Amino acid sequence: MADTPRIENRKARQYYEFLEFFEAGIALTGPEVKSLREGQVSFGDSFVECRGSEAWVVGMRIAPYARGGYVIQEPDRSRKLLLHRREIHLLETRIEQKGLTVVPVKLYFKHGKVKLEIALARGRKLHDQREELKRRAEARDTERELARG
């Protein structure tokens, strides 16, 4: 079996400071899973929204499976997350109280099931983003120097 991809939302790490992580299942159709195995997913400006007692990931694009046949999939539809009720309630209360948001971080396969790692996050200010980029660039340069050394 081919190596299954681990797809990361790199932009989220740049724009948000992660406070707490959760692992959620995601309700998908068959062609969507096949498309994920090919790595055909884009996080874009996706986020997690709580509606009633359910959590949904909004804005995540899964490209239609090329050999899907007559089954037409809506690539940008909202997809239901499979979380425990107490986890959904915890996310709801934190979002309302502290002005935090929930963003998808990683999409991966675990024991044949698709899992989405989501994070409770606080938005970074522009100067914080610049400092983080500067710190990463310095770390990369030092690694490069050590590799040459």
Contact map, one row per residue, 1 for C-alpha under 8 A:
11100000000000000000000000000000000000000000000000000000000000000000000000000000000000000000000000000000000000000000000000000000000000000000000000000
11110000000000000000000000000000000000000000000000000000000000000000000000000000000000000000000000000000000000000000000000000000000000000000000000000
11111000000000000000000000000000000000000000000000000000000000000000000000000000000000000000000000000000000000000000000000000000000000000000000000000
01111100000000000000000000000000000011000000000000000000000000000000000000000000000000000000000000000000000110000000000000000000000000000000000000000
00111110000000000000000000000000000111100000000000000000000000000000000000000000000000000000000000000000000110000000000000000000000000000000000000000
00011111000000000000000000000000000000000000000000000000000000000000000000000000000000000000000000000000011110000000000000000000000000000000000000000
00001111100000000000000000000000000000101000000000000000000000000000000000000000000000000000000000000000011100000000000000000000000000000000000000000
00000111110000000000000000000000000000000000000000000000000000000000000000000000000000000000000000000000111000000000000000000000000000000000000000000
00000011111110000000000000000000000000000010000000000000000000000000000000000000000000000000000000000001110000000000000000000000000000000000000000000
00000001111111000000000000000000000000000000000000000000000000000000000000000000000000000000000000000000100000000000000000000000000000000000000000000
00000000111111100000000000000000000000000000000000000000000000000000000000000000000000000000000000000000000000000000000000000000000000000000000000000
00000000111111110000000000000000000000000000000000000000000000000000000000000000000000000000000000000011100000000000000000000000000000000000000000000
00000000111111111100000000000000000000000000000000000000000000000000000000000000000000000000000000000000100000000000000000000000000000000000000000000
00000000011111110000000000000000000000000000000000000000000000000000000000000000000000000000000000000000000000000000000000000000100110000000000000000
00000000001111111000000000000000000000000000000000000000000000000000000000000000000000000000000000000000000000000000000000110000100000000000000000000
00000000000111111100000000000000000000000000000000000000000000000000000000000000000000000000000000000000000000000000000011110000000000000000000000000
00000000000010111110000000000000000000000000000000000000000000000000000000000000000000000000000000000000000000000000000011110000000000000000000000000
00000000000010011111100000000000000000000000000000000000000000000000000000000000000000000000000000000000000000000000001111000000000000000000000000000
00000000000000001111100000000000000000000000000000000000000000000000000000000000000000000000000000000000000000000000001111000000000000000000000000000
00000000000000000111110000000000000000000000000000000000000000000000000000000000000000000000000000000000000000000000001110000000000000000000000000000
00000000000000000111111000000000000000000000000000000000000000000000000000000000000000000000000000000000000000000000111100000000000000000000000000000
00000000000000000001111100000000000000000000000000000000000000000000000000000000000000000000000000000000000000000000111000000000000000000000000000000
00000000000000000000111110000000000000000000000000000000000000000000000000000000001000000000000000000000000000000011110000000000000000000000000000000
00000000000000000000011111000000000000000000000000000000000000000000000000000000111000000000000000000000000000000011110000000000000000000000000000000
00000000000000000000001111100000000000000000000000000000000000000000000000000000111000000000000000000000000000001111000000000000000000000000000000000
00000000000000000000000111110000000000000000000000000000000000000000000000000011110000000000000000000000000000000111000000000000000000000000000000000
00000000000000000000000011111000000000000000000000000000000000000000000000000011110000000000000000000000000000000000000000000000000000000000000000000
00000000000000000000000001111101100000000000000000000000000000000000000000000010000000000000000000000000000000000000000000000000000000000000000000000
00000000000000000000000000111111100000000000000000000000000000000000000000000000000000000000000000000000000000000000000000000000000000000000000000000
00000000000000000000000000011111110000000000000000000000000000000000000000000000000000000000000000000000000000000000000000000000000000000000000000000
00000000000000000000000000001111111000000000000000000000000000011001000010000000000000000000000000000000000000000000000000000000000000000000000000000
00000000000000000000000000011111111100000000000000000000000001111000000010000000000000000000000000000000000000000000000000000000000000000000000000000
00000000000000000000000000011111111110000000000000000000000000000000000000000000000000000000000000000000000000000100000000000000000000000000000000000
00000000000000000000000000000111111111000000000000000000000000001000000000000000000000000000000000000000000000000000000000000000000000000000000000000
00000000000000000000000000000011111111111000000000000000000001111100000000000000000000000000000000000000000000000000000000000000000000000000000000000
00001000000000000000000000000001111111111000000000000000000001000000000000000000000000000000000000000000000000000000000000000000000000000000000000000
00011000000000000000000000000000111111110000000000000000000000000000000000000000000000000000000000000000000000000000000000000000000000000000000000000
00011000000000000000000000000000011111110000000000000000000000000000000000000000000000000000000000000000000000000000000000000000000000000000000000000
00001010000000000000000000000000001111111000000000000000000000000000000000000000000000000000000000000000000000000000000000000000000000000000000000000
00000000000000000000000000000000001111111100000000000000000001100000000000000000000000000000000000000000000000000000000000000000000000000000000000000
00000010000000000000000000000000001100111110000000000000000111100000000000000000000000000000000000000000000000000000000000000000000000000000000000000
00000000000000000000000000000000000000011111000000000000000111000000000000000000000000000000000000000000000000000000000000000000000000000000000000000
00000000100000000000000000000000000000001111110000000000001110000000000000000000000000000000000000000001000000000000000000000000000000000000000000000
00000000000000000000000000000000000000000111110000000000001110000000000000000000000000000000000000000000000000000000000000000000000000000000000000000
00000000000000000000000000000000000000000011111000000000001100000000000000000000000000000000000000000000000000000000000000000000000000000000000000000
00000000000000000000000000000000000000000011111100000000111100000000000000000000000000000000000000000011000000000000000000000000000000000000000000000
00000000000000000000000000000000000000000000111110000000111100000000000000000000000000000000000000001111000000000000000000000000000000000000000000000
00000000000000000000000000000000000000000000011111000011110000000000000000000000000000000000000000001111000000000000000000000000000000000000000000000
00000000000000000000000000000000000000000000001111100011110000000000000000000000000000000000000000000100000000000000000000000000000000000000000000000
00000000000000000000000000000000000000000000000111111111000000000000000000000000000000010011000000000000000000000000000000000000000000000000000000000
00000000000000000000000000000000000000000000000011111111000000000000000000000000000000000000000000000000000000000000000000000000000000000000000000000
00000000000000000000000000000000000000000000000001111100000000000000000000000000000000000000000000000000000000000000000000000000000000000000000000000
00000000000000000000000000000000000000000000000001111110000000000000000000000000000010011000000000000000000000000000000000000000000000000000000000000
00000000000000000000000000000000000000000000000001111111000000000000000000000001100010010000000000000000000000000000000000000000000000000000000000000
00000000000000000000000000000000000000000000000111101111100000000000000000000001111000010000000000000000000000000000000000000000000000000000000000000
00000000000000000000000000000000000000000000000111100111110000000000000000000111100000000000000000000000000000000000000000000000000000000000000000000
00000000000000000000000000000000000000000000011110000011111100000000000000000111100000000000000000000001000000000000000000000000000000000000000000000
00000000000000000000000000000000000000000000011110000001111100000000000000011110000000000000000000000000000000000000000000000000000000000000000000000
00000000000000000000000000000000000000000011111000000000111110000000000000011100000000000000000000000000000000000000000000000000000000000000000000000
00000000000000000000000000000000000000001111111000000000111111000000000000011100000000000000000000000000000000000000000000000000000000000000000000000
00000000000000000000000000000000000000001111000000000000001111100000000000111000000000000000000000000000000000000000000000000000000000000000000000000
00000000000000000000000000000001001100011100000000000000000111110000000000110000000000000000000000000000000000000000000000000000000000000000000000000
00000000000000000000000000000001001000011000000000000000000011111000000000100000000000000000000000000000000000000000000000000000000000000000000000000
00000000000000000000000000000011001000000000000000000000000001111101000111100000000000000000000000000000000000000000000000000000000000000000000000000
00000000000000000000000000000011011000000000000000000000000000111111000000000000000000000000000000000000000000000000000000000000000000000000000000000
00000000000000000000000000000000001000000000000000000000000000011111100000000000000000000000000000000000000000000000000000000000000000000000000000000
00000000000000000000000000000000000000000000000000000000000000001111100000000000000000000000000000000000000000000000000000000000000000000000000000000
00000000000000000000000000000010000000000000000000000000000000011111111100000000000000000000000000000000000000000000000000000000000000000000000000000
00000000000000000000000000000000000000000000000000000000000000000111111100000000000000000000000000000000000000000000000000000000000000000000000000000
00000000000000000000000000000000000000000000000000000000000000000001111100000000000000000000000000000000000000000000000000000000000000000000000000000
00000000000000000000000000000000000000000000000000000000000000000001111110000000000000000000000000000000000000000000000000000000000000000000000000000
00000000000000000000000000000000000000000000000000000000000000010001111111000000000000000000000000000000000000000000000000000000000000000000000000000
00000000000000000000000000000011000000000000000000000000000000010000001111100000000000000000000000000000000000000000000000000000000000000000000000000
00000000000000000000000000000000000000000000000000000000000000010000000111111000000000000000000000000000000000000000000000000000000000000000000000000
00000000000000000000000000000000000000000000000000000000000011110000000011111000000000000000000000000000000000000000000000000000000000000000000000000
00000000000000000000000000000000000000000000000000000000011111000000000001111100000000000000000000000000000000000000000000000000000000000000000000000
00000000000000000000000000000000000000000000000000000000011110000000000001111110000000000000000000000000000000000000000000000000000000000000000000000
00000000000000000000000000000000000000000000000000000001111100000000000000011111000000000000000000000000000000000000000000000000000000000000000000000
00000000000000000000000001110000000000000000000000000001110000000000000000001111100000000000000000000000000000000000000000000000000000000000000000000
00000000000000000000000001100000000000000000000000000111100000000000000000000111110000000000000000000000000000000000000000000000000000000000000000000
00000000000000000000000111100000000000000000000000000111100000000000000000000011111000000000000000000000000000000000000000000000000000000000000000000
00000000000000000000000111100000000000000000000000000010000000000000000000000001111100000000000000000000000000000000000000000000000000000000000000000
00000000000000000000001110000000000000000000000000000010000000000000000000000000111110110000000000000000000000000000000000000000000000000000000000000
00000000000000000000000000000000000000000000000000000000000000000000000000000000011111110000000000000000000000000000000000000000000000000000000000000
00000000000000000000000000000000000000000000000000001100000000000000000000000000001111111000000000000000000000000000000000000000000000000000000000000
00000000000000000000000000000000000000000000000000000000000000000000000000000000000111111100000000000000000000000000000000000000000000000000000000000
00000000000000000000000000000000000000000000000000000000000000000000000000000000001111111110000000000000000000000000000000000000000000000000000000000
00000000000000000000000000000000000000000000000001001110000000000000000000000000001111111111000000000000000000000000000000000000000000000000000000000
00000000000000000000000000000000000000000000000000001000000000000000000000000000000011111111100000000000000000000000000000000000000000000000000000000
00000000000000000000000000000000000000000000000000000000000000000000000000000000000001111111110000000000000000000000000000000000000000000000000000000
00000000000000000000000000000000000000000000000001000000000000000000000000000000000000111111111000000100000000000000000100000000000000000000000000000
00000000000000000000000000000000000000000000000001000000000000000000000000000000000000011111111100000000000000000000000000000000000000000000000000000
00000000000000000000000000000000000000000000000000000000000000000000000000000000000000001111111110000000000000000000000000000000000000000000000000000
00000000000000000000000000000000000000000000000000000000000000000000000000000000000000000111111111110000000000000000000000000000000000000000000000000
00000000000000000000000000000000000000000000000000000000000000000000000000000000000000000011111111111100000000000000000000000000000000000000000000000
00000000000000000000000000000000000000000000000000000000000000000000000000000000000000000001111111110000000000000000000000000000000000000000000000000
00000000000000000000000000000000000000000000000000000000000000000000000000000000000000000000111111110000000000000000000000000000000000000000000000000
00000000000000000000000000000000000000000000000000000000000000000000000000000000000000000000011111110000000000000000000000000000000000000000000000000
00000000000000000000000000000000000000000000000000000000000000000000000000000000000000000000011111111000000000000000000001000000000000000000000000000
00000000000000000000000000000000000000000000000000000000000000000000000000000000000000000000011111111100000000000000000111100000000000000000000000000
00000000000000000000000000000000000000000000001100000000000000000000000000000000000000000000001000111110000000000000000111100000000000000000000000000
00000000000000000000000000000000000000000000001110000000000000000000000000000000000000000010001000011111000000000000011110000000000000000000000000000
00000000000100000000000000000000000000000000011100000000000000000000000000000000000000000000000000001111100000000000011110000000000000000000000000000
00000000100100000000000000000000000000000010011100000000100000000000000000000000000000000000000000000111111000000001111000000000000000000000000000000
00000001110110000000000000000000000000000000000000000000000000000000000000000000000000000000000000000011111000000001111000000000000000000000000000000
00000111100000000000000000000000000000000000000000000000000000000000000000000000000000000000000000000001111100000001110000000000000000000000000000000
00000111000000000000000000000000000000000000000000000000000000000000000000000000000000000000000000000001111110000111100000000000000000000000000000000
00011110000000000000000000000000000000000000000000000000000000000000000000000000000000000000000000000000011111000111000000000000000000000000000000000
00011100000000000000000000000000000000000000000000000000000000000000000000000000000000000000000000000000001111111110000000000000000000000000000000000
00000000000000000000000000000000000000000000000000000000000000000000000000000000000000000000000000000000000111111110000000000000000000000000000000000
00000000000000000000000000000000000000000000000000000000000000000000000000000000000000000000000000000000000011111000000000000000000000000000000000000
00000000000000000000000000000000000000000000000000000000000000000000000000000000000000000000000000000000000011111100000000000000000000000000000000000
00000000000000000000000010000000000000000000000000000000000000000000000000000000000000000000000000000000000011111110000000000000000000000000000000000
00000000000000000000000011000000100000000000000000000000000000000000000000000000000000000000000000000000001111011111000000000000000000000000000000000
00000000000000000000001111000000000000000000000000000000000000000000000000000000000000000000000000000000001111001111100000000000000000000000000000000
00000000000000000000001111000000000000000000000000000000000000000000000000000000000000000000000000000001111100000111110000000000000000000000000000000
00000000000000000000111100000000000000000000000000000000000000000000000000000000000000000000000000000001111000000011111000000000000000000000000000000
00000000000000000000111100000000000000000000000000000000000000000000000000000000000000000000000000000111110000000001111100000000000000000000000000000
00000000000000000111110000000000000000000000000000000000000000000000000000000000000000000000000000000111100000000000111110000000000000000000000000000
00000000000000000111100000000000000000000000000000000000000000000000000000000000000000000010000000011110000000000000011111000000000000000000000000000
00000000000000011111000000000000000000000000000000000000000000000000000000000000000000000000000000011110000000000000001111100000000000000000000000000
00000000000000011110000000000000000000000000000000000000000000000000000000000000000000000000000000111000000000000000000111110000000000000000000000000
00000000000000111000000000000000000000000000000000000000000000000000000000000000000000000000000000011000000000000000000011111000000000000000000000000
00000000000000111000000000000000000000000000000000000000000000000000000000000000000000000000000000000000000000000000000001111101100000000000000000000
00000000000000000000000000000000000000000000000000000000000000000000000000000000000000000000000000000000000000000000000000111111100000000000000000000
00000000000000000000000000000000000000000000000000000000000000000000000000000000000000000000000000000000000000000000000000011111110000000000000000000
00000000000000000000000000000000000000000000000000000000000000000000000000000000000000000000000000000000000000000000000000001111111000000000000000000
00000000000000000000000000000000000000000000000000000000000000000000000000000000000000000000000000000000000000000000000000011111111100000000000000000
00000000000001100000000000000000000000000000000000000000000000000000000000000000000000000000000000000000000000000000000000011111111110000000000000000
00000000000000000000000000000000000000000000000000000000000000000000000000000000000000000000000000000000000000000000000000000111111111000000000000000
00000000000000000000000000000000000000000000000000000000000000000000000000000000000000000000000000000000000000000000000000000011111111100000000000000
00000000000001000000000000000000000000000000000000000000000000000000000000000000000000000000000000000000000000000000000000000001111111110000000000000
00000000000001000000000000000000000000000000000000000000000000000000000000000000000000000000000000000000000000000000000000000000111111111000000000000
00000000000000000000000000000000000000000000000000000000000000000000000000000000000000000000000000000000000000000000000000000000011111111100000000000
00000000000000000000000000000000000000000000000000000000000000000000000000000000000000000000000000000000000000000000000000000000001111111110000000000
00000000000000000000000000000000000000000000000000000000000000000000000000000000000000000000000000000000000000000000000000000000000111111111000000000
00000000000000000000000000000000000000000000000000000000000000000000000000000000000000000000000000000000000000000000000000000000000011111111100000000
00000000000000000000000000000000000000000000000000000000000000000000000000000000000000000000000000000000000000000000000000000000000001111111110000000
00000000000000000000000000000000000000000000000000000000000000000000000000000000000000000000000000000000000000000000000000000000000000111111111000000
00000000000000000000000000000000000000000000000000000000000000000000000000000000000000000000000000000000000000000000000000000000000000011111111100000
00000000000000000000000000000000000000000000000000000000000000000000000000000000000000000000000000000000000000000000000000000000000000001111111110000
00000000000000000000000000000000000000000000000000000000000000000000000000000000000000000000000000000000000000000000000000000000000000000111111111000
00000000000000000000000000000000000000000000000000000000000000000000000000000000000000000000000000000000000000000000000000000000000000000011111111100
00000000000000000000000000000000000000000000000000000000000000000000000000000000000000000000000000000000000000000000000000000000000000000001111111110
00000000000000000000000000000000000000000000000000000000000000000000000000000000000000000000000000000000000000000000000000000000000000000000111111111
00000000000000000000000000000000000000000000000000000000000000000000000000000000000000000000000000000000000000000000000000000000000000000000011111111
00000000000000000000000000000000000000000000000000000000000000000000000000000000000000000000000000000000000000000000000000000000000000000000001111111
00000000000000000000000000000000000000000000000000000000000000000000000000000000000000000000000000000000000000000000000000000000000000000000000111111
00000000000000000000000000000000000000000000000000000000000000000000000000000000000000000000000000000000000000000000000000000000000000000000000011111
